[in-house]
Amino acid sequence: MTESPAIVAAIECELHLLDPVVRSSGERVGALLHPEFIGVGSSGRRWERDSIIVALTEHAPAARPVTTTEMRGVELAPNLVLLTFDTEHKGVWAHRSSLWTLTDGRWLLYFHQGTAFTPGHP
């Protein structure tokens, strides 16, 4: 099955956002986040756009890459894509979902949630 151009674009943006090089730049991270971005981390912490930019850029230089698996996308509406995937970073696994919206010609992350899990447990 061929994925739609919207899903391909959202996946590309998500992978950029997970790249340590991108995460080391507040400008590059900010270019991928919607002005009204909200996130809920795997720790349960709630994040807003400015706070996540600071957190990601502070930890990026020493961070190792985030491993992603099982990334899938669905186009919920024109210009709106939901991605679901799993990540592993420093031994912590999380189920993740991201909502990407096409805004002014750019795909921007509007909402993100991570839920910690232990691999191999139902």
N, C-alpha and C positions, 0 to 999 in steps of 0.2 A: 504494500500500500504506500502510495506517495503522499507525503505530508504537504499541507497547504503552504504557500509562501509565508503566510502569517505565522504559522507554527514554527517553520524553519527560522524565521527572523527572531521570534521570541526565544527559541533555544540558543541561538547564537548570542543574543544579548545576555541571557542567563549565564552562559559559559564565560563570557567576558567578565561579568560581575564576580565570578568565582576565581578569576585569575589573580594571583598575588601581585602581579605588576599593576593591574588596574586598581586593585585594592590599596595600593600604596599612594594613590593620588586622589585626594578629595575632589578635584575637578572631574576626573574620569568617573569616579563613583557617582558623583552628583549628576553627571550627564545621563546616567541610566535610571535615575530615580524620579518618579513623578513628584511634583511639588507637594502633593498631599499624601505621600507615601506613609504607610503604617506597616509595622511588622511585629510579629510575635516570635521571639527566638525559642530555640529548643529548651532554654532554661526557664521559659515562661515570661521572660522580661518583655515589656512592650517598648517598641522603638518608634521614633518619628524620624523624619528625613535627616535633620541636622545631627541627631544623636547617633544614628547608625553610620553616617559619614565619618564622624570623629572616631567611633569605635573601630570601624574597619581600617581606617588609615593608621591608627595607632598600633594595631597588631599585625599589619600586613608585612612589614619588612622581615620579621622573624618567622612569620607563618609559613608552613609548608602548604603545598597545593591541597585543595579540597578534592576528594575523589567522589565522583558522581556515578550513579548506576540507575538503570531503569527509567530514564527520563522520557516522559510522554507528554504530548500536548493535545489539547482539544480547543477548537475555535468555538467559544460560547456565543459569540455574536460578531458582527462585522467589527473589526478593530479591537477585539478582546480575546485573549488567549490565556487559558489556564494550563500551567505546567505542573506536573507532579514528578517527583524523583526522590531518590535516597542519597544521602551524603555520608561520608566518613571523614573525620578530621581529628587528628590526634587521639584516635581510639574511640571517639564519640560518634555514634550513628544517629541519624535523624531522617524521618520521613518529612519531605518538604513539599509545599505548594506555593506557586507564585502566580500572580495575576498581572499580566502585561497588557497595556493598552496603547494603541497607536494615537499619539498626541502631537499635533503640529508636525506630522510627518516622521516622528521618531517613536520607536518602541520604548516605553518607560514602565518600570516596575511600580505598580500601584499598591500591591499588597503582597506580603510574604509571611508564611508561617512554617515553623519547624517544630517537630515533635520527636523528642528523643525516644529511641527504642534499642533493644538488645537483639542483635541478629540471632536467628535460630529459635527464638521464643515466639509462640503463637500470639 
